[in-house]
Amino acid sequence: MTDEEFTNALRRLGLSQAALARLLDDLGEQQPAPTTVWRWADGRSKVPIGVGALLSLLEQLPSDIRNQLTRRAVRAA
């Protein structure tokens, strides 16, 4: 996933970079530092395959299920 694809996926999902970091933490992954997520969006670092896969899967879910999964991460913003 390119930095542009990453940024567009976050936008389509209604997730900020910080919300994505919280979501990863909620799902049991270590929460990445805000600068790490910024580097993915800026193209300074490659988006990890697992993060790209997660975003793709989230986009394929029905909106009600997707909203349930992301609600806590988005609300904390």
N, C-alpha and C positions, 0 to 999 in steps of 0.2 A: 504494500500500500504506500503510495507516495504521500508527501506532506499535503499536497492539495486534496487528494482523496480523503485523507485523514480529517482535514479541516472541514471539508464538505459533509462528511459522514457525521461529525459532531454537530454541525449546524442542522442537518436533517433530523437528527435525533433529539435536538433541543438540549444538548449537553455542553456545558462549558468545559474548559480544560480541567478546572478544579473539580467539577462534578464527575468527570471521567476518573480522576485520581481517587475520589471517594468511592466510586462504584467498584473499581478494582479492589480497593481495600475491603469493601462489603462482601465481595465475592471470594475473599480469602487470599488474595494476592497481597504482597506488600505494597502499600500505597507509594506510588512514585512521587518523587519530589516535584513541586510545581515547575521547576526549571527543566526537568526531564520531559514533561509533557509539552512544554513550550518548545523545546528542541525538536520534538517530533513534528509539531505543527509548523515550525520554521524551516524544516528540512535539514537541520544541523545534525540530527541523529535519525537513524532508520527507525520507522515504526516497527515494533516487534511483531512478528507473525501472529502471535496469540492475540494481541490487541486489535490488529486488523481483522482477524477472524471473529473476535467478539463483536466488534462494531457491525460487521456484515451480518452476523446472526441476529443481533438486536434489530437491525433494519428489516429482517424477514419475519419477525414475530408480529402477531396481531397487536395493534396499538394498546389494547387493554393490558395484555400480559407485559409488553415492553414497559408501559407506564408503572406497573407494579414493581418491576425489577429496578427501575431507575428513580422511583419516587423519592426514596430516602436521600440519595446522593444529590438530587436536584434541590430538594427542600433545604438542605444544609447550606446552600449558597446564600 
